[in-house]
Amino acid sequence: MSRLLSSRYAALMFVALVVIVPGLMLNSSFYLRVGALIFIFGFAALGLNLLMGYAGQVSLGHAGFIGIGAYATAVLPTHFGWNIFAAMAAGVAGAGLIAYIVGGPILRLKGHYLAVATLALGILISMVISNEVKYTGGPDGMAVPRLEVFGFRLRTAQHWYWISGGVLFLGIVAAQNLIESPTGRALRALHDSEVAAGTLGIDAARYKLIAFVVSAVYAAISGVCFALLNGHITPDSASFLRSVELVTMVVIGGMGSILGALVGAALLGLLEQLLAQFHEVETLILGLVMMAVMIFMRDGIVPTLQRLLFSRRAS
Amino acid sequence: MLLPRNLKALCRLWVADRFMAELLQFVISGLTVGAVYALVALGFTLIYNATDVVNFAQGEFVMIGGMVSAFAYAAGVPLMFAAMLAIIVAIIVGLILYRFGIEPARGASSVVLIIITIGASIAMRGLAALVFDKQFHKLPAFSGEAAIRVLDASIVPQALWVLGGALVIVAALWLFLTRTLFGKAVLATAANRMAAQLVGVNTSFVMSFSFAASAAIGAIAGVLVTPITFTSYDVGTALALKGFAAAVLGGMGNPLGAVAGGLIIGLLEALGAGYVSSSYKDAIAFMVLIGVLMLMPGGLFGKAHTERV
């Protein structure tokens, strides 16, 4: 128990350091923006990890929920005169509601069938976004109104670095609480064996739905932050490739590990920036790195490193 | 009195005629696209049955088929040899993928293997952009561009090549799997790898073979369809997506289901584009897909599945 607690706080301390130290040291808005993007997508990956790593269900459509959060933040104030905070809340609530409605029937599917159904869901959402040109600006995207708090305009990369870092920290606290609650234990039981969990009286459908809705809400919050940071959004934020990227972050970092999702997000985010200099070979190297990480660390980076450290300590 | 009535009947006939011609046109273009999806789905199924891997790089084989043959043809190689070259290149790439991507990760969980094939697909796309370019390329139609008219619908001859080619591949694969000893070894491996190994099937060879055969099927589809749809370095992702959807719609692991799934998705797309909205054509296919999966969670031709504990 004490080890559990210490590792829990150790993870929180680690994340706090990773947010604060670079935040104080970096002063170029470019790097701060990269950092903010990593926090934002790490946040979405964190939510997806609850679904994939704990409940054991795959989703290839989670970028759709990012899109709902992002576009609600942009469309509702611009076209319907909503207050932006109400729009943000509506986006997150809307994503959760859609996940709740669709999740019931979809989560009865298993394995590859579930993957395809979520893929289809994500594509439907992104298709609505790119086709309703009147509201969303179509493939060109649309501008997002700036956020004002007490007359103070939040617009620089620095502002959003600290905001998204804070949001990420809170997201981790919430995820840890969820995992250590009875719900979390039920989810892990489901992950290991749905049948065995069922015989213990765990309502599989209900807990899978909880994980799905929670992960959709995480994705939508990340979409809201992304829209506000960028000031301009395109349907790319909801595309199939973005969904694949999220899944990749979770799996590369390590499924079922809170830090794993962040490490995965950081790796992909930094790699993207690093490779941007070698424009010609960018995609080639990205693909090869993905393959290499998965071949040599099939449990993901964080669990593999943890195991290496533990075995060294033991010997 | 007589004339208007006749006129009305004539009009009705004409409208019915137009409707039939239009419908036929949509069905033909749907089956043509569907045949390509079917071949991609067939490749998915072949690899999935032999190795349990969902190969998201399957669409890249279609891209390789199209790009290599288009470049070879543009460099002066006769069409026939350009096509063969493309198929050989795809087979080599497929074998490399198996040997260096899949085999070292044997026994990893299915989602890890999926990420590996997605990585492979991204790498192949990057390599294609590097080796070739980012432009669209085409091949000449195999037997002329002049459209054939059937019942007021016009069919490009290349569409017949695509449909015929798909038919030949499916028939050849079926004969191979059911009538040859090695084909039966492939089926045995698909049914139970351990048992197949115990009766002396070289399962490792069967697995490499499944990658080579899938690559060849994908490349042939790419060669056949490039005169109609053109090709570029990034056509693979969309095809892999539709092929995967088709394979699952038909019931994962069932080759004939994969073919049926591909044709159904192609038809839905064409009819949706024709009668509903061309910008939502994919949406219709995917909505039907979700609907079918809700009613039949194992796909159209899937077997009932029980979980062993």
Interface residues (C-beta under 8 A of the other chain):
Chain A: M52 V58 P105 I106 R108 L109 K110 G111 H112 Y113 A115 V116 A117 L119 A120 L121 I123 L124 M127 V128 N131 S193 E194 V195 A196 F240 L241 V244 V247 T248 V251 I252 M255 E280 V281 E282 T283 L284 I285 L286 G287 L288 V289 M290 M291 M294 I295 R298
Chain B: V54 G101 P104 A105 A108 S109 S110 V111 V112 I115 I116 I118 G119 A120 S121 I122 A123 M124 R125 G126 L127 A129 L130 T237 L241 F244 A245 V248 L249 M252 S279 Y280 D282 A283 F286 M287 L289 I290 L293 M294 P297 G298 G299 H305 E307 V309
